[in-house]
Amino acid sequence: MSDQTLCMLGCGNLGTAILQSLLDAPPNSLCGITQFIACVKSEQSESRLKRLFSQHQNVRIMRNENLAALRDSHVTILGVDPSQVEATLEGNENEQSTGWGPPIENALMGKLLISIVAGWTRPAIETLINSETDLIDSRYPDAERAWVLRTLPNVAALVSQSMTAIEDHPSPLFPPQFKDIATAIFAQIGKPMFIPPALMPATTAVAGSTPAFWAIIVDSLVDAAVAVGVPRKVAQKQIYQSMRGSAEMLQSGIQPGELRDMGTSPEGCTIAGVMVLEEGGVRGVLGKALRESVTVARAMGKVGEKGREVHVNDTRKI
Ligand SMILES: NC(=O)c1ccc[n+]([C@@H]2O[C@H](COP(=O)([O-])OP(=O)(O)OC[C@H]3O[C@@H](n4cnc5c(N)ncnc54)[C@H](OP(=O)(O)O)[C@@H]3O)[C@@H](O)[C@H]2O)c1
């Protein structure tokens, strides 16, 4: 496969960051994707993207032309806000259908649609695209359905350090080359990881919410450093680097307990601080905060559904 086109259907904060990383990808690292289309809704965004990508001959900016963009593309990333998914995938009613389904369905037939939208499950998106989802496996030959892959990057995609969860597709007919394409795309913005569908709500919080948690922890440490006389900019540099070094040690295989033990000597200052953290119940508070995020992630997109999934360790029933 060569000269494939990727459409960013909704090119806002995250879509732009992903597109920029893909444009920097080494040659031949994107499974034949060389052309890009960025779709937006407003004139303001259109102008912003035209300025931003003016040097790139292989990027087309399209506004209010989603259907044409989808027809011209081999792979699409759905990057609109969760509240805009339905309107976006309903498509342009004025366009003529060329087959047995609605226009968007036809434009995506046999292609890969990667969703990065938080809270929207794969079946919910498939229901919007495919006109007769209950018949999807029996009626449509595998080449003739739109294949939806749900993913969840995190905000660190902005610096190509995203932890991106890619939900395993349950169908044995899922084309293996689509898995390769998704892996290649998300390897450009950080680390991709395939996970089973049942882990998606937990991952939404574990990988998606934790950057905000780190931000609060770091902010409180910087404030404390300022309180004892360290200039804020100096404190920020020291603490950010401390965080980065700790992350690299942990990623190298050192266990958290080992890391703590390496830095704590008898009667030392570090163990004194650790004692205060334990006294304040920091593990319990962080643990409950994460469980709360998971509880809400599990409920997202399921409001009104009967028999909603609740885990025994969720913090409450929503
Ligand atoms: N930001 C994150 O850290 C993060 C992390 C994980 C997942 N996500 C998910 O990523 C998605 C995008 O987030 P974001 O922060 O990038 O949002 P955003 O900045 O609001 O971007 C959304 C984009 O979609 C465009 N759009 C809206 N309706 C459209 C339509 N009908 N056709 C074409 N384009 C349309 C908007 O265009 P206009 O600007 O012209 O209105 C905008 O460029 C969300 O679903 C979010 O849940 C985000």
The ligand as a Gaussian input file, in Angstrom:
#p B3LYP/6-31G(d) Opt

LIG

0 1
 N       -7.492000      16.951000      24.619000
 C       -7.138000      15.813000      25.187000
 O       -6.218000      15.724000      25.975000
 C       -7.856000      14.536000      24.838000
 C       -7.403000      13.309000      25.348000
 C       -8.044000      12.125000      24.955000
 C       -9.132000      12.192000      24.101000
 N       -9.562000      13.399000      23.658000
 C      -10.706000      13.442000      22.757000
 O      -10.263000      14.017000      21.544000
 C      -11.329000      14.708000      20.933000
 C      -10.846000      16.068000      20.522000
 O      -10.434000      16.808000      21.654000
 P       -9.840000      18.262000      21.450000
 O       -9.386000      18.728000      22.763000
 O       -8.898000      18.244000      20.305000
 O      -11.176000      19.041000      20.998000
 P      -11.319000      20.391000      20.164000
 O      -10.097000      21.213000      20.283000
 O      -12.638000      20.977000      20.536000
 O      -11.386000      19.899000      18.626000
 C      -12.553000      19.438000      18.021000
 C      -12.453000      19.770000      16.545000
 O      -13.552000      19.175000      15.878000
 C      -13.974000      20.081000      14.853000
 N      -15.348000      19.772000      14.479000
 C      -16.470000      19.890000      15.218000
 N      -17.555000      19.500000      14.506000
 C      -17.097000      19.130000      13.290000
 C      -17.706000      18.645000      12.119000
 N      -19.013000      18.422000      12.039000
 N      -16.925000      18.384000      11.059000
 C      -15.591000      18.578000      11.091000
 N      -14.940000      19.045000      12.184000
 C      -15.690000      19.315000      13.261000
 C      -13.819000      21.428000      15.469000
 O      -13.765000      22.391000      14.452000
 P      -13.938000      23.957000      14.773000
 O      -12.733000      24.328000      15.570000
 O      -13.932000      24.562000      13.443000
 O      -15.212000      24.099000      15.523000
 C      -12.486000      21.252000      16.211000
 O      -11.430000      21.563000      15.350000
 C      -12.463000      14.745000      21.938000
 O      -13.439000      13.822000      21.568000
 C      -11.848000      14.314000      23.239000
 O      -12.743000      13.550000      24.034000
 C       -8.950000      14.567000      23.985000

